[in-house]
């Protein structure tokens, strides 16, 4: 696993520790399956982390692939702005959702964006809203650039945003995420006494814009994990899901069906 991904998972674990009132004290050890082990009072509690998406992301045109391309382009633009000597500032990009962002074009797009920002800086204490159009310096792949100098920052803060539909019927998405990790549950128990599962949705991204409704939270999920949490990373909300161990749930369904006969 890459260091960046492990750092991302550690951020989610820190969020769990912040929002979970009875998070165990103890030394946190980075591992694999589970992702983290907390050693406390002679007990080892594992925490497995997984992200939930609206699709599997295996295609080049998937939402995740598009978001990864935008991440790369935004990061490149930030680095080019630093090379140009641009003062630290907050920049938000809005990409054109109708045009594909080809990898071979990412560097050229990023350079053009950085140059536009550098040459269009508003006075300190003010903001700028740059609308891109045919013939402007930024390429057509970028619709709009917001430059914020009203709120001073110590370092460059570059990001991109978009508006997208919110998925509130999350039962299937959560069930699939739990089932995917349940296949590795026995490997987790080889390293710890009990294991928790943290399901994360990046709800500020279209690929993970999942905000479960009351029906989704009231659903009883099949999960072998001692605790199964859902974390809305966009809004910073942690929810303990209602779960039942698979064997017990299946027995209940069998008895209910037999009683109806």
Phi and psi restraints in degrees (value plus and minus 20) as a CYANA .aco file:
   2 UNK   PHI     -90.1   -50.1
   2 UNK   PSI     135.1   175.1
   3 UNK   PHI     -83.9   -43.9
   3 UNK   PSI     -54.8   -14.8
   4 UNK   PHI     -85.1   -45.1
   4 UNK   PSI     -61.4   -21.4
   5 UNK   PHI     -87.7   -47.7
   5 UNK   PSI     -58.9   -18.9
   6 UNK   PHI     -85.7   -45.7
   6 UNK   PSI     -57.3   -17.3
   7 UNK   PHI     -85.2   -45.2
   7 UNK   PSI     -57.4   -17.4
   8 UNK   PHI     -83.7   -43.7
   8 UNK   PSI     -65.3   -25.3
   9 UNK   PHI     -81.9   -41.9
   9 UNK   PSI     -57.8   -17.8
  10 UNK   PHI     -83.6   -43.6
  10 UNK   PSI     -55.6   -15.6
  11 UNK   PHI     -82.9   -42.9
  11 UNK   PSI     -60.9   -20.9
  12 UNK   PHI     -86.3   -46.3
  12 UNK   PSI     -58.3   -18.3
  13 UNK   PHI     -83.2   -43.2
  13 UNK   PSI     -60.5   -20.5
  14 UNK   PHI     -84.0   -44.0
  14 UNK   PSI     -54.8   -14.8
  15 UNK   PHI     -85.7   -45.7
  15 UNK   PSI     -61.7   -21.7
  16 UNK   PHI     -80.2   -40.2
  16 UNK   PSI     -64.4   -24.4
  17 UNK   PHI     -83.3   -43.3
  17 UNK   PSI     -56.3   -16.3
  18 UNK   PHI     -90.1   -50.1
  18 UNK   PSI     -62.9   -22.9
  19 UNK   PHI    -111.5   -71.5
  19 UNK   PSI     -38.5     1.5
  20 UNK   PHI    -107.6   -67.6
  20 UNK   PSI      95.8   135.8
  21 UNK   PHI     -85.5   -45.5
  21 UNK   PSI     -48.1    -8.1
  22 UNK   PHI    -136.9   -96.9
  22 UNK   PSI      15.1    55.1
  23 UNK   PHI     -80.5   -40.5
  23 UNK   PSI     111.5   151.5
  24 UNK   PHI     -87.9   -47.9
  24 UNK   PSI     120.1   160.1
  25 UNK   PHI     -99.4   -59.4
  25 UNK   PSI     130.1   170.1
  26 UNK   PHI     126.5   166.5
  26 UNK   PSI     155.6   195.6
  27 UNK   PHI     -95.4   -55.4
  27 UNK   PSI     113.1   153.1
  28 UNK   PHI    -118.9   -78.9
  28 UNK   PSI     103.9   143.9
  29 UNK   PHI    -133.4   -93.4
  29 UNK   PSI     107.0   147.0
  30 UNK   PHI     -93.3   -53.3
  30 UNK   PSI     115.8   155.8
  31 UNK   PHI    -168.7  -128.7
  31 UNK   PSI    -188.5  -148.5
  32 UNK   PHI    -154.5  -114.5
  32 UNK   PSI     106.5   146.5
  33 UNK   PHI      32.0    72.0
  33 UNK   PSI      52.0    92.0
  34 UNK   PHI    -104.2   -64.2
  34 UNK   PSI     150.2   190.2
  35 UNK   PHI     -90.8   -50.8
  35 UNK   PSI     -50.4   -10.4
  36 UNK   PHI    -162.0  -122.0
  36 UNK   PSI     129.0   169.0
  37 UNK   PHI    -147.5  -107.5
  37 UNK   PSI     108.9   148.9
  38 UNK   PHI    -124.5   -84.5
  38 UNK   PSI      96.9   136.9
  39 UNK   PHI    -115.7   -75.7
  39 UNK   PSI      92.2   132.2
  40 UNK   PHI    -166.2  -126.2
  40 UNK   PSI     108.1   148.1
  41 UNK   PHI      30.6    70.6
  41 UNK   PSI      24.1    64.1
  42 UNK   PHI      53.3    93.3
  42 UNK   PSI     -13.0    27.0
  43 UNK   PHI    -137.2   -97.2
  43 UNK   PSI     127.8   167.8
  44 UNK   PHI    -136.7   -96.7
  44 UNK   PSI      94.0   134.0
  45 UNK   PHI    -127.5   -87.5
  45 UNK   PSI     102.1   142.1
  46 UNK   PHI    -112.7   -72.7
  46 UNK   PSI     131.4   171.4
  47 UNK   PHI    -151.1  -111.1
  47 UNK   PSI      96.4   136.4
  48 UNK   PHI    -121.5   -81.5
  48 UNK   PSI     113.3   153.3
  49 UNK   PHI    -134.0   -94.0
  49 UNK   PSI     115.5   155.5
  50 UNK   PHI    -164.2  -124.2
  50 UNK   PSI     131.1   171.1
  51 UNK   PHI    -125.2   -85.2
  51 UNK   PSI     127.4   167.4
  52 UNK   PHI    -131.7   -91.7
  52 UNK   PSI     114.8   154.8
  53 UNK   PHI    -147.0  -107.0
  53 UNK   PSI     144.4   184.4
  54 UNK   PHI     -97.7   -57.7
  54 UNK   PSI     -39.1     0.9
  55 UNK   PHI    -168.6  -128.6
  55 UNK   PSI     153.6   193.6
  56 UNK   PHI     -96.7   -56.7
  56 UNK   PSI     -36.3     3.7
  57 UNK   PHI      52.9    92.9
  57 UNK   PSI      -0.6    39.4
  58 UNK   PHI    -102.7   -62.7
  58 UNK   PSI     -35.1     4.9
  59 UNK   PHI    -115.3   -75.3
  59 UNK   PSI     134.2   174.2
  60 UNK   PHI     -84.2   -44.2
  60 UNK   PSI     -46.6    -6.6
  61 UNK   PHI    -115.1   -75.1
  61 UNK   PSI      -8.5    31.5
  62 UNK   PHI     -88.6   -48.6
  62 UNK   PSI     141.3   181.3
  63 UNK   PHI     -80.4   -40.4
  63 UNK   PSI     -61.7   -21.7
  64 UNK   PHI     -81.4   -41.4
  64 UNK   PSI     -60.3   -20.3
  65 UNK   PHI     -85.3   -45.3
  65 UNK   PSI     -60.7   -20.7
  66 UNK   PHI     -83.9   -43.9
  66 UNK   PSI     -62.6   -22.6
  67 UNK   PHI     -86.1   -46.1
  67 UNK   PSI     -58.2   -18.2
  68 UNK   PHI     -83.5   -43.5
  68 UNK   PSI     -59.3   -19.3
  69 UNK   PHI     -84.9   -44.9
  69 UNK   PSI     -60.3   -20.3
  70 UNK   PHI     -87.4   -47.4
  70 UNK   PSI     -57.0   -17.0
  71 UNK   PHI     -80.6   -40.6
  71 UNK   PSI     -67.1   -27.1
  72 UNK   PHI     -82.7   -42.7
  72 UNK   PSI     -65.3   -25.3
  73 UNK   PHI     -84.8   -44.8
  73 UNK   PSI     -62.4   -22.4
  74 UNK   PHI     -84.2   -44.2
  74 UNK   PSI     -62.2   -22.2
  75 UNK   PHI     -84.8   -44.8
  75 UNK   PSI     -60.8   -20.8
  76 UNK   PHI     -82.6   -42.6
  76 UNK   PSI     -63.6   -23.6
  77 UNK   PHI     -80.9   -40.9
  77 UNK   PSI     -61.5   -21.5
  78 UNK   PHI     -79.5   -39.5
  78 UNK   PSI     -66.9   -26.9
  79 UNK   PHI     -84.9   -44.9
  79 UNK   PSI     -59.3   -19.3
  80 UNK   PHI     -86.0   -46.0
  80 UNK   PSI     -56.4   -16.4
  81 UNK   PHI     -84.0   -44.0
  81 UNK   PSI     -59.2   -19.2
  82 UNK   PHI     -83.4   -43.4
  82 UNK   PSI     -61.8   -21.8
  83 UNK   PHI     -81.9   -41.9
  83 UNK   PSI     -53.3   -13.3
  84 UNK   PHI     -95.6   -55.6
  84 UNK   PSI     -29.9    10.1
  85 UNK   PHI      65.7   105.7
  85 UNK   PSI      -1.6    38.4
  86 UNK   PHI     -84.5   -44.5
  86 UNK   PSI     114.8   154.8
  87 UNK   PHI     -83.6   -43.6
  87 UNK   PSI     129.4   169.4
  88 UNK   PHI     -75.1   -35.1
  88 UNK   PSI     112.9   152.9
  89 UNK   PHI    -180.7  -140.7
  89 UNK   PSI     149.0   189.0
  90 UNK   PHI    -121.3   -81.3
  90 UNK   PSI     107.2   147.2
  91 UNK   PHI    -149.2  -109.2
  91 UNK   PSI     115.4   155.4
  92 UNK   PHI    -142.9  -102.9
  92 UNK   PSI     107.7   147.7
  93 UNK   PHI    -125.4   -85.4
  93 UNK   PSI     123.6   163.6
  94 UNK   PHI    -140.4  -100.4
  94 UNK   PSI      92.8   132.8
  95 UNK   PHI    -103.8   -63.8
  95 UNK   PSI     133.1   173.1
  96 UNK   PHI     -95.1   -55.1
  96 UNK   PSI      94.0   134.0
  97 UNK   PHI     -94.1   -54.1
  97 UNK   PSI     -31.6     8.4
  98 UNK   PHI    -110.3   -70.3
  98 UNK   PSI     -32.1     7.9
  99 UNK   PHI    -131.5   -91.5
  99 UNK   PSI     114.0   154.0
 100 UNK   PHI     -89.6   -49.6
 100 UNK   PSI     129.0   169.0
 101 UNK   PHI    -127.2   -87.2
 101 UNK   PSI      74.1   114.1
 102 UNK   PHI     -96.8   -56.8
 102 UNK   PSI     121.0   161.0
 103 UNK   PHI     -80.4   -40.4
 103 UNK   PSI     -56.2   -16.2
 104 UNK   PHI     -86.7   -46.7
 104 UNK   PSI     -36.6     3.4
 105 UNK   PHI    -119.6   -79.6
 105 UNK   PSI     -27.3    12.7
 106 UNK   PHI     -81.3   -41.3
 106 UNK   PSI     -63.3   -23.3
 107 UNK   PHI     -84.5   -44.5
 107 UNK   PSI     -64.2   -24.2
 108 UNK   PHI     -84.2   -44.2
 108 UNK   PSI     -61.1   -21.1
 109 UNK   PHI     -82.8   -42.8
 109 UNK   PSI     -65.1   -25.1
 110 UNK   PHI     -83.4   -43.4
 110 UNK   PSI     -61.5   -21.5
 111 UNK   PHI     -82.8   -42.8
 111 UNK   PSI     -62.0   -22.0
 112 UNK   PHI     -84.9   -44.9
 112 UNK   PSI     -61.2   -21.2
 113 UNK   PHI     -83.7   -43.7
 113 UNK   PSI     -65.9   -25.9
 114 UNK   PHI     -80.4   -40.4
 114 UNK   PSI     -62.1   -22.1
 115 UNK   PHI     -86.4   -46.4
 115 UNK   PSI     -59.2   -19.2
 116 UNK   PHI     -81.9   -41.9
 116 UNK   PSI     -65.9   -25.9
 117 UNK   PHI     -82.3   -42.3
 117 UNK   PSI     -66.1   -26.1
 118 UNK   PHI     -80.8   -40.8
 118 UNK   PSI     -57.6   -17.6
 119 UNK   PHI    -109.2   -69.2
 119 UNK   PSI     -24.2    15.8
 120 UNK   PHI    -143.3  -103.3
 120 UNK   PSI       5.9    45.9
 121 UNK   PHI     -84.6   -44.6
 121 UNK   PSI     107.6   147.6
 122 UNK   PHI     -96.2   -56.2
 122 UNK   PSI     144.6   184.6
 123 UNK   PHI     -80.8   -40.8
 123 UNK   PSI     132.7   172.7
 124 UNK   PHI     -77.2   -37.2
 124 UNK   PSI     112.2   152.2
 125 UNK   PHI      77.8   117.8
 125 UNK   PSI     -23.6    16.4
 126 UNK   PHI    -145.0  -105.0
 126 UNK   PSI     149.2   189.2
 127 UNK   PHI    -138.5   -98.5
 127 UNK   PSI     143.7   183.7
 128 UNK   PHI    -154.6  -114.6
 128 UNK   PSI     119.5   159.5
 129 UNK   PHI    -140.1  -100.1
 129 UNK   PSI      85.2   125.2
 130 UNK   PHI    -120.9   -80.9
 130 UNK   PSI      94.9   134.9
 131 UNK   PHI    -113.6   -73.6
 131 UNK   PSI     103.7   143.7
 132 UNK   PHI    -109.6   -69.6
 132 UNK   PSI     125.6   165.6
 133 UNK   PHI    -170.6  -130.6
 133 UNK   PSI     154.0   194.0
 134 UNK   PHI     -80.5   -40.5
 134 UNK   PSI     107.3   147.3
 135 UNK   PHI      76.0   116.0
 135 UNK   PSI     -31.3     8.7
 136 UNK   PHI     -98.7   -58.7
 136 UNK   PSI     147.5   187.5
 137 UNK   PHI     -82.4   -42.4
 137 UNK   PSI     -69.9   -29.9
 138 UNK   PHI     -84.5   -44.5
 138 UNK   PSI     121.9   161.9
 139 UNK   PHI     -89.4   -49.4
 139 UNK   PSI     149.4   189.4
 140 UNK   PHI     -86.0   -46.0
 140 UNK   PSI     -37.6     2.4
 141 UNK   PHI     -86.8   -46.8
 141 UNK   PSI     -35.0     5.0
 142 UNK   PHI    -135.0   -95.0
 142 UNK   PSI     104.0   144.0
 143 UNK   PHI    -106.8   -66.8
 143 UNK   PSI     -57.9   -17.9
 144 UNK   PHI    -173.7  -133.7
 144 UNK   PSI     125.5   165.5
 145 UNK   PHI    -150.3  -110.3
 145 UNK   PSI     104.1   144.1
 146 UNK   PHI    -125.3   -85.3
 146 UNK   PSI     105.0   145.0
 147 UNK   PHI    -133.0   -93.0
 147 UNK   PSI     101.7   141.7
 148 UNK   PHI    -129.5   -89.5
 148 UNK   PSI      91.7   131.7
 149 UNK   PHI    -139.1   -99.1
 149 UNK   PSI     -13.6    26.4
 150 UNK   PHI     -95.3   -55.3
 150 UNK   PSI     -50.0   -10.0
 151 UNK   PHI    -133.0   -93.0
 151 UNK   PSI      82.8   122.8
 152 UNK   PHI     -81.2   -41.2
 152 UNK   PSI     123.7   163.7
 153 UNK   PHI    -150.4  -110.4
 153 UNK   PSI     135.3   175.3
 154 UNK   PHI    -106.1   -66.1
 154 UNK   PSI     -40.4    -0.4
 155 UNK   PHI    -160.5  -120.5
 155 UNK   PSI     144.7   184.7
 156 UNK   PHI     -87.4   -47.4
 156 UNK   PSI     109.2   149.2
 157 UNK   PHI    -142.8  -102.8
 157 UNK   PSI      78.2   118.2
 158 UNK   PHI    -132.1   -92.1
 158 UNK   PSI     114.0   154.0
 159 UNK   PHI    -170.5  -130.5
 159 UNK   PSI     150.1   190.1
 160 UNK   PHI    -147.8  -107.8
 160 UNK   PSI     134.4   174.4
 161 UNK   PHI    -158.7  -118.7
 161 UNK   PSI     140.5   180.5
 162 UNK   PHI    -176.7  -136.7
 162 UNK   PSI     141.3   181.3
 163 UNK   PHI    -120.3   -80.3
 163 UNK   PSI     119.0   159.0
 164 UNK   PHI    -170.7  -130.7
 164 UNK   PSI     144.9   184.9
 165 UNK   PHI     -92.0   -52.0
 165 UNK   PSI     121.7   161.7
 166 UNK   PHI    -114.7   -74.7
 166 UNK   PSI     110.4   150.4
 167 UNK   PHI    -116.7   -76.7
 167 UNK   PSI      95.7   135.7
 168 UNK   PHI    -124.8   -84.8
 168 UNK   PSI     -42.5    -2.5
 169 UNK   PHI    -104.4   -64.4
 169 UNK   PSI      69.7   109.7
 170 UNK   PHI    -124.1   -84.1
 170 UNK   PSI     -15.8    24.2
 171 UNK   PHI     -76.0   -36.0
 171 UNK   PSI     -68.7   -28.7
 172 UNK   PHI     -85.1   -45.1
 172 UNK   PSI     -62.5   -22.5
 173 UNK   PHI     -82.8   -42.8
 173 UNK   PSI     -63.9   -23.9
 174 UNK   PHI     -88.6   -48.6
 174 UNK   PSI     -60.9   -20.9
 175 UNK   PHI     -81.1   -41.1
 175 UNK   PSI     -63.6   -23.6
 176 UNK   PHI     -84.9   -44.9
 176 UNK   PSI     -59.5   -19.5
 177 UNK   PHI     -85.1   -45.1
 177 UNK   PSI     -61.5   -21.5
 178 UNK   PHI     -86.0   -46.0
 178 UNK   PSI     -65.3   -25.3
 179 UNK   PHI     -81.6   -41.6
 179 UNK   PSI     -57.6   -17.6
 180 UNK   PHI     -82.6   -42.6
 180 UNK   PSI     -61.4   -21.4
 181 UNK   PHI    -100.8   -60.8
 181 UNK   PSI     -44.7    -4.7
 182 UNK   PHI     -83.4   -43.4
 182 UNK   PSI     -47.1    -7.1
 183 UNK   PHI     -84.1   -44.1
 183 UNK   PSI     -42.4    -2.4
 184 UNK   PHI    -125.5   -85.5
 184 UNK   PSI     -11.3    28.7
 185 UNK   PHI     -80.6   -40.6
 185 UNK   PSI     -61.0   -21.0
 186 UNK   PHI     -86.0   -46.0
 186 UNK   PSI     -48.5    -8.5
 187 UNK   PHI     -88.0   -48.0
 187 UNK   PSI     -55.7   -15.7
 188 UNK   PHI     -82.6   -42.6
 188 UNK   PSI     -63.2   -23.2
 189 UNK   PHI     -89.7   -49.7
 189 UNK   PSI     -34.0     6.0
 190 UNK   PHI     -89.8   -49.8
 190 UNK   PSI     -38.4     1.6
 191 UNK   PHI    -135.7   -95.7
 191 UNK   PSI     -31.9     8.1
 192 UNK   PHI    -165.3  -125.3
 192 UNK   PSI     146.5   186.5
 193 UNK   PHI    -102.4   -62.4
 193 UNK   PSI     -53.5   -13.5
 194 UNK   PHI    -168.9  -128.9
 194 UNK   PSI     142.0   182.0
 195 UNK   PHI    -159.2  -119.2
 195 UNK   PSI     116.2   156.2
 196 UNK   PHI    -123.9   -83.9
 196 UNK   PSI     135.9   175.9
 197 UNK   PHI    -141.3  -101.3
 197 UNK   PSI     111.2   151.2
 198 UNK   PHI    -135.4   -95.4
 198 UNK   PSI      93.2   133.2
 199 UNK   PHI    -118.8   -78.8
 199 UNK   PSI     101.8   141.8
 200 UNK   PHI    -133.9   -93.9
 200 UNK   PSI     114.3   154.3
 201 UNK   PHI    -137.7   -97.7
 201 UNK   PSI     103.5   143.5
 202 UNK   PHI    -102.7   -62.7
 202 UNK   PSI      63.1   103.1
 203 UNK   PHI     -94.2   -54.2
 203 UNK   PSI     -24.7    15.3
 204 UNK   PHI    -112.0   -72.0
 204 UNK   PSI     -15.5    24.5
 205 UNK   PHI    -135.9   -95.9
 205 UNK   PSI     124.4   164.4
 206 UNK   PHI     -81.5   -41.5
 206 UNK   PSI     -54.0   -14.0
 207 UNK   PHI     -87.2   -47.2
 207 UNK   PSI     -44.0    -4.0
 208 UNK   PHI    -148.4  -108.4
 208 UNK   PSI       7.0    47.0
 209 UNK   PHI     -96.6   -56.6
 209 UNK   PSI      48.8    88.8
 210 UNK   PHI    -135.4   -95.4
 210 UNK   PSI      97.1   137.1
 211 UNK   PHI    -146.1  -106.1
 211 UNK   PSI      72.6   112.6
 212 UNK   PHI     -76.8   -36.8
 212 UNK   PSI     119.5   159.5
 213 UNK   PHI    -104.2   -64.2
 213 UNK   PSI    -198.6  -158.6
 214 UNK   PHI     -82.7   -42.7
 214 UNK   PSI     -56.0   -16.0
 215 UNK   PHI     -84.1   -44.1
 215 UNK   PSI     -59.1   -19.1
 216 UNK   PHI     -85.7   -45.7
 216 UNK   PSI     -57.4   -17.4
 217 UNK   PHI     -97.6   -57.6
 217 UNK   PSI     -45.4    -5.4
 218 UNK   PHI    -104.8   -64.8
 218 UNK   PSI     -30.8     9.2
 219 UNK   PHI     -85.9   -45.9
 219 UNK   PSI     123.8   163.8
 220 UNK   PHI    -113.8   -73.8
 220 UNK   PSI      92.0   132.0
 221 UNK   PHI    -114.2   -74.2
 221 UNK   PSI     125.2   165.2
 222 UNK   PHI    -100.5   -60.5
 222 UNK   PSI      96.9   136.9
 223 UNK   PHI    -171.2  -131.2
 223 UNK   PSI     107.6   147.6
 224 UNK   PHI     -98.6   -58.6
 224 UNK   PSI     -30.0    10.0
 225 UNK   PHI     -94.1   -54.1
 225 UNK   PSI     127.0   167.0
 226 UNK   PHI     -78.8   -38.8
 226 UNK   PSI     -64.2   -24.2
 227 UNK   PHI    -153.9  -113.9
 227 UNK   PSI     122.8   162.8
 228 UNK   PHI    -148.2  -108.2
 228 UNK   PSI      95.1   135.1
 229 UNK   PHI    -127.7   -87.7
 229 UNK   PSI     130.2   170.2
 230 UNK   PHI    -134.7   -94.7
 230 UNK   PSI     110.5   150.5
 231 UNK   PHI    -141.8  -101.8
 231 UNK   PSI      99.9   139.9
 232 UNK   PHI    -105.8   -65.8
 232 UNK   PSI      81.0   121.0
 233 UNK   PHI     -89.6   -49.6
 233 UNK   PSI     -44.8    -4.8
 234 UNK   PHI     -92.7   -52.7
 234 UNK   PSI     -67.2   -27.2
 235 UNK   PHI    -113.6   -73.6
 235 UNK   PSI     -30.1     9.9
 236 UNK   PHI      49.6    89.6
 236 UNK   PSI      27.5    67.5
 237 UNK   PHI    -142.1  -102.1
 237 UNK   PSI     108.6   148.6
 238 UNK   PHI    -131.1   -91.1
 238 UNK   PSI     111.6   151.6
 239 UNK   PHI    -150.9  -110.9
 239 UNK   PSI     109.7   149.7
 240 UNK   PHI    -103.2   -63.2
 240 UNK   PSI      96.6   136.6
 241 UNK   PHI     -97.0   -57.0
 241 UNK   PSI     132.1   172.1
 242 UNK   PHI    -101.0   -61.0
 242 UNK   PSI     102.6   142.6
 243 UNK   PHI    -154.5  -114.5
 243 UNK   PSI     141.9   181.9
 244 UNK   PHI    -160.5  -120.5
 244 UNK   PSI     116.9   156.9
 245 UNK   PHI     -77.2   -37.2
 245 UNK   PSI     120.1   160.1
 246 UNK   PHI     -72.2   -32.2
 246 UNK   PSI     -64.1   -24.1
 247 UNK   PHI     -83.2   -43.2
 247 UNK   PSI     -62.4   -22.4
 248 UNK   PHI     -87.1   -47.1
 248 UNK   PSI     -62.7   -22.7
 249 UNK   PHI     -83.2   -43.2
 249 UNK   PSI     -63.8   -23.8
 250 UNK   PHI     -84.9   -44.9
 250 UNK   PSI     -56.3   -16.3
 251 UNK   PHI     -85.5   -45.5
 251 UNK   PSI     -61.0   -21.0
 252 UNK   PHI     -81.8   -41.8
 252 UNK   PSI     -64.1   -24.1
 253 UNK   PHI     -83.5   -43.5
 253 UNK   PSI     -57.9   -17.9
 254 UNK   PHI     -85.0   -45.0
 254 UNK   PSI     -64.9   -24.9
 255 UNK   PHI     -86.4   -46.4
 255 UNK   PSI     -60.2   -20.2
 256 UNK   PHI     -82.4   -42.4
 256 UNK   PSI     -62.7   -22.7
 257 UNK   PHI     -85.8   -45.8
 257 UNK   PSI     -60.0   -20.0
 258 UNK   PHI     -87.0   -47.0
 258 UNK   PSI     -55.7   -15.7
 259 UNK   PHI     -90.5   -50.5
 259 UNK   PSI     -44.2    -4.2
 260 UNK   PHI    -100.7   -60.7
 260 UNK   PSI     -34.4     5.6
